[in-house]
Amino acid sequence: MVKEQLEHLKMGQDLRKNLIELKQELKGEAAKKELLALLAGDYSLFTGLLDNPEPKVRKNAALILGKLGQDENVKVLYQAYEKEQQRFVKSDYLRALMELDCSVCQAQLVERLTQLEHYRPREEEEKHIREELLMLRKLADKGAAHRKHCFQGYGDAWEIILTTGKKYQQETAEQIREGKAAILKSGVRVHTAHLKSVLRIPTYRELLFPLNIRKIPADPKEAARELAKSNLLELLHKAHKAEDSFYFRLGMQSKKTIEQRSAFIKRCSFALEQETGGKLKNSPSGYELEIRLAENQEGQFVPFVKLFTFGKDRFSYRKYTVASSIRPEQAALIVRLAKPYMQEQAQVLDPFCGVGTMLIERERICPAKVMYGVDIFGEAIAKAKENTKLAGREIYYINRDFYEFTHKYAFDEIITDMPERGKKSKDEQDALYAAFFDKADEVLTDKGRIIMYSNEKNFVKKQLRLHKEFTLLREYSMDEKDNFYLFIICKC
C-alpha cells in the first residue's frame, strides 16, 4: 500500500488524498520503515510539495516529513513554516518539527514565540494563533525546560478554602489549630499564617485560594479581563517570591456542555495570556496552577486558584494506585470518624486492601499491634507493599482471595472498602456480602469490630438481620447523594 501511494504521488495523482492515506499508514512502524527504504534518503518529493499551491497538500507533506523522523529535514520545514501565509497550516509545520531535533532553529522558535505572545489577533484568526502558540510553547519547552516555582509563602497570612463536601466540614475545621475557621456549604474557610500545619490535615479534598473578586462574567474575554485586574498575579508573586511567568490551566465547574466548556476555556485562556502580557502562559501539561471557575446560580463564575507548587504532599506515600483505589482523603475521614470505636494495639485485617491506603491511614490515627492486608489482585498487593514502604509502616500483605484466607489467630478488627458491584449481578453481590459476614464471624475475636465502607446499604442491612452475632453500632452517610456509607459493626 505504501509503495502504491508513493507511486501515485510521484505521478502527481490525487495529491491530497494520497498524502492523507499515506500519513495514516505511517502510524505503523513497519510502514515507516518501508517508506524510508523506498525513499533511500531522498525526501525531495515531500520537501517539494511544501511549495504546492494547495494549503492542505503542504500541511500533509509537512506532517509526513515529521513522521519520518529525519533531522536533516528540520531546516526546510522551518523555512516553509516561516513563509507560510495560511494561518491554519502553520501549527502543522510545528507539529512536524516536534518529531525532530530542532536545536538548529531553537533560537528562532523562541523568538517567534515571544513575538506571537504579544500579537493581538483579529477575531477570525484567534483560533489558529492559539494553536500555533501552543505548539511553539511545546517546542520551546522541549529545548529548555521551564523553571518550576516552589511555594515560598509558608510564613505569610492567607485566606484559603478547604473543600470537604457538604456533610463533614466540622471534622476538618476541628483540626485547624492555628488560625480561624468558618464552616461553608461545602468546605471550610480558613485565615492562617501557619499554612504548613493546614497542609498536613488529611481530610480535606482540595486547598483553594479565593481571589479578591467574588464573581466574573460568563463572557470569556470579559472574564479574562477581570481575572487580570484581580489580585491573581499578586497572589502568585507573594506565594513564590517571584515575578516571572507562570504556567497555568483553566478549569471549569459548570452545567454547560463539554463543547461549550471547551470553547470557553480556550478563548478565556488565550485572552488571559494577552491581558497579563505573557505573565500567565496556558499549558495543557506542566502547569503550576489551575484557575478554577465555579459557576453560580446566576450563570456567573466564582474564581479560585489551586497551586501545584507545594513541597511534600500529605499523601506522598501513595505513589501507586489501581482503578478501584479509594481516595486517600476519604480513607482519612473514615478512620477519623471510626476512631472512637478503634482499639490501640489491635490486630487489624483489611480483606480487600487494594494499594494499602485504608490500613496506612488507620495506622496514622490509631497505632495497631499488627496489620494484615489481603487482596486477590496481585498488582494491587505489589503496589501496596511499595506504598507502605514509602509511608515507613510495617504491614503484612498477602495475595489471596479473602474467602480462602486462614490465620493462626483471630483479629480484633476488620477495616475495609468493600468491592463495588461493577459487572456483577445483584444476586452475585448479595452472595458476596453473605460470604463476607460468614467469613468475618470466622476470623474476628469475640467483641471484634468491623469498620466497613460500602455503597450497598441494603445488602449490609440484610446480612445484619441474618447474622444475629453482629450488631450495628453506628452508620454514617458519607456523601451528599447518600450513595456510600460507613458502618461500625460489633461482633457481640
N, C-alpha and C positions, 0 to 999 in steps of 0.2 A: 504493500500500500504506500509506504514512504517513497519507494523508487518511482512508482507511478505518479504520485503527486509532484515529485521533483521534476519529472519529465514534462508534465503539463506546465509547470512554472517556467521551465526553460523555454518552452514554446510560447509563453505569454498567454496561455489559455486560462480563462476564469480565475484571474489572479487572486481576487479577494476570497472566493470560495475555496480555492485550493490552499491558500495560506491558512485560512481558519481550520480546515481539516488537518493540515499538517501540524499546526500548533496543538490541536487536540491529541494527535498521535504522539507528540513529544512528551506527553505526561508520563509515558512509559520509558524506562531506562533503555530497553532494547531498541526502541525506535530512535532514540537519541544517538545511540552508538552506530546504528545503521546509517543514519543521515550523515554523521561525521565521517564515516568510512567512504560514503559516496562522494562527499564534497572534497575529501583528501586535502584539506587545508585551504581550499579556495572558496571564500564566502562572498565573492563579488556579486553573485546572483541576488543575495539578500541585501547587501550594502547598496547595490544599485537601485533596488526598489525603495530605498529611503528617499529617493528623489522623484518617485512616481507622483503624478498629479492627483491621484485619488488618496485622500487622507487615511481611509481605513486600510488601504494597501500598505501605506507607510507604517501605520500602527502595528499591523500584524507581522510585518517583516522585522520590525524592531523587537517585538516580543519573541520571535523565533531566534533571533541573534542572542537574546538574553538566555533563552533556554539551552542554547548550545554550549554556553559556559566558557567561551574562548575569550580570554582577556585582551587579545590583540584587536578586538572589535570595540573596545571602550572609546577610543578617540573618535571614531566615525559615528558612533551612537551619540556621543556628547555633542559633536558638531551638528548633527541632524536635529538634536533637541534644541540647540541654540537658535537655529534658523527656522524652526517650525512656527508657522503662523496660526495654525488651528489650535485653540486652547484645549479642546477635548482630547487631543492626541498627545500633548506634551507630557502628561503624567505617565503615559505608557512607555515613553523613552526612559524615564526614570525607573519605572518598574523593571525594565530590561536591565538597566545598569545595576539594580540591586543584586542581580545574579552574578555579577562580575567584580573583580578587584578594581575599584575606582580611584585608587590612591593618586594616579597621574592627573586626575581632574578634581581632586578633593577641594582644593582652594577655590576653584571656580564654582563648585556646587555650594559651598558655604557662602560665597559672595552673592550668588543668585538667591539663596535662602534669605539672606539679610535684606536684599532689595525687595523681595516679594512680601516679607513681613511688614514692610512699610507702604506697600502698594494698596491703594483704595480702589477695589474693582467696581465696575458697573454691575448692576443687579443681575444682568443676563450672563455675566461671566463668573459670578461668585462661586458657583458650584465647582467649576473647573479649576479655579485658583485654589480652592480648598483642597482639592485632590492633589494638585501639584505641590502645594505646601507640605502636605502630609508625606509625600514621597521624598521630597527634599530633606525633610527633617529626619526621616529614617536613614537616608544616605549620609547625612551629616553625623548622626549618632553612630553610624557604622564605622566611621573613620576616627571619631574621638568621642568617647563616652561622656554623656552629660554628667557634670559634677552633682552628686546626690547631696542633698541637705540633710542635716541631723538636727533634731529638735534641741534647742538651747534655752528654752524658757521655763525650766522647771521651778525656778525661784520666783517667777513673776505671778502676779494676781490674774486669775482667769475666771470668766464665766463659761461654763460648759453644760452640755446636756448629755446625760447618760440614758440611753434608750433601754427600756425594760419590758415593754408590753404593758397591758392595762391591768394586770392582776397583782403583781408583786413588786411594785415600786418601793414599798416600805422596806422590803428585805435589802434592797440596795442602799436606800437612804440611811438605814441604821449603821451602815459600815463607813459612813463619812465621819471621820474622827477630827479632821482639821478643816474647818470651813463651814459654810451654811448650806443647807439642803432644803429644797422645796419640792413637794410632790406635784408632778404634772400628770396629764391624762395618760401618757404612755411612757413616762420616764421620770427622771429626777433632774431638776436644775440645781447646779452647784456653783457657789462662789468660793474659790480657794486660792491660796498661794502655796499650796503643798500638793502639786499635781502628781508627784511620784506615788504618794500614798493612795490617791484615787485610782491610778493606773493599775494598782495591784488588786483592786476589788474584782472578784471573778464573776459576779452575777449580772453585770450589765451587758447589753448586746453590742452597742457602739458608743463611742465617745465623739460628740459633735460640738463644734464651736458655732454659736449663733453669730450673725452679723448685726451691725447697728441699724439695719433696715429690716423691718419685720415682714414686708410684702414687696414683691416686684411684679410688674405687669406680665401678661401672657404673650406679648409680642416678643420674639427672640431678640431683635435688635434693641428694643427698649429695655428688656431685661438685662442685656449685656451692659448697656449704658449705666443702669442703676447699680449693677454689681461693681463696675469700675469706679463709680463715685462713692461706694461704701468703704468701710474700713477693712476690706478684704486684703489688699496689699499691705496695709499697716499691720494687720494680724500676722501675715506671713513673715514680714520683716522682724517683728517683735519675737515671734516664736523661734526663728532660726538665726537671728542676729546677722542677717544678710539681706542685701537689696538687689541681688541679681535676678535672673529669670527663674520661674518655677514651672515645672511640667504638671499639667492638670488634666482631669477628665470631668465631664459634666454628667451627673446622674439625675434621674427624674422619677419621682413617685407621683403618678398621675393616672387618671382614668382614660386618658387619651389612648388611641390605638398605637400599636408598635410603630406603624409607619408615621403617624403624627409625632410621636415622641422622638423618633429618629431624625425627622426633618427639623424639629425644633432644636434638638441638641447640636446638630451640625451647624445650623445657622447662628445659634447663640454662641457656640464655642468660637467660631471664626470671628464673630463681631467682638467678642471679649478679648481676643488676641489684639485686635486693632485698637480697641478702646483703651487698653493698658500699654500700648506702644511696645508690644512684644514681651512685657514683663511676665505675662502668663502665656504659656505655649501648650496648645492642645496636643495630647499624645495618647493613642489608644493603649499603649503599654509603656511601662517605665514611668508612670505618673507618680507624683509625690503627694498629691492631694486630690480629693474629689469635692467638687462643688455640688452639693445635693439640693435639689429644688423639690419641695414637698407642696403639692397642690392643695389649696384650701377650698372651702365650700363655695367661695365666690369666683373660683377659677383663676385666682392669682397664685403666686408661689411664695413660700417661706423659705429663705435660703440658709443653708448650714454648710460648714466646712468640715470634712473628715481628713485628718492628716495620716500619712503613712511613713512619717519620718521619726517616730519614736524609737527608742532603743529596744531592749529586750522585751518581748511580748509576755503578757501574763500566762499565756498558754504555749510558751516556746517549746515545751516538751513535746507538743502534739505535732510532730513533723510529718507523720504518716497517717493517712486516713483511708477508709473504704467508703463506697457509696452510701452505706447504711449507717455510718458513724453519727452518733448523737452530737449535737453542737456542744462544745465544752462549757459555754456559759449556762446552758440548760442543765447539764450534769452538775455544775456547781450550785445552781439553785436547788436542784433536787436534794443534794446532800445537806444543804443548809436547812431546808425545811424538815428533813428527816433526822437531823442531828439529835433532837431530844429523845428519839427512840433508838439511838445507837448506843453501843456499849464499847468503851475503850478496851483495848487488848482482846477484842473479839476475834474469832476465827471466821473469816469472811469469804464467800464464794460468789462469783458472777458467772452464771451458766451460759450467758450469751455475751461474752465480754467485748467482742469486736476488737478495737485497737487499744483497749485498756482505759479509756477516758473516765468511765464511771468509778473504777477502782482507784485510779490515781487521785481523782477529786475527793473521794471518800477518805483516803489516807491523809489528804491535806487538812481535813477538818476534824478528823477523829482517828488517831493512830490505832492500827489493828495489830494483833499478835502475829497473825499470818493471813495472807490473801492469796486466793487462787482464782484464775480466770480460765474458763473453758469455752471453746468455740469450735464448731465443725469446719469453719472456713480457715484453711491453712494460711492464706495470705494475711488475714486479719491477725492471727496469732503471731506471725513473724513481725508484723508492724507494731503490735502491742509490746513485744519484747524490746524493740528499738525505742519506742516512746517512753517506756518505763525506765530504760537505761538513761535517757536524757533527763527524766524527772528525778533521777537519783533515788529511786524507790526499789524495794525488793518485793516482787510479786511473781508467783509461780504460774506459768501458762501451760495449758495442755490442749493440744489439737485433737478434740474428740467430741462426739455427739453427747450432749448433757445426759440424755436418757440412757446412755451406756456407761456413764461415768461412775466410778466407785472410789471410795476413800476409806482409809483405816479408822478415821474418827469423824464424828458429825460436826457440822458447822453451826455457829451461833447466829449467823446472818446470811441471807441471800440478798444481794442488791443487783438489780439488772434492768436494762432497757429491753423489753420484750420484742421479739421479731415482729415486724409488720406483716400484714397478710400477703401483700404482693399478688402473685398469681394463684395463691391457694384459694380453694373454695371455702365457703362459710363452714361447712362440715369439717374440713381439714383443720381450719383454725380453731374450731371448737375442740377438736380432738387434741390439738397441741396444748391448749390450756388445761384440759383434763389431765393429760400426761404430766404437765408441769407440776400441778398440785400434788399428784401422786408421788412424783419424784422428790418434791420439796419435803413432803412428810418423811420420806426415807432418809434424806441427808441432813435434816435440821435436828438440833437438840430440842429437848422439851423447853418450851418458852422461847424458842428461836424466832427470829423476825424475818419477814420478807419486805424489802423495800422495792416496789415494782413500779416502773414507768411503762404505761401501756395506753394504746388507743382502742382497746377492746373492753370497754367498761362492762358491757352486758355479759361477755364471757367470764370476766372476773367475778361478777356478782353471782352468776350461775354456779361456778365452782365453789364459791364460799357457802352457798346453800347446800351443796352436795357434800362438801368436806367439813364436817362439824368440828374437826380438830383445829380448824383455823378460825380466827376472829379478826374482823376488820377493826383496827384501832382508829384509823384516820384516812380520809381521802381528800385530795386536793385537785381541783380542776386547774390544769397547767397552761391553758391558752384561752384566748378571747372567744373562740368558737366552741369551746368545751369538747374538743376532739381528743385531747390527751389528758391522762390522769396520773396522779401519783397515789399509790395505795400503800399504807403501812399496815401490815398484817402480822398477827402473832399466832404462833402455834401453842395454843393453850386451851 
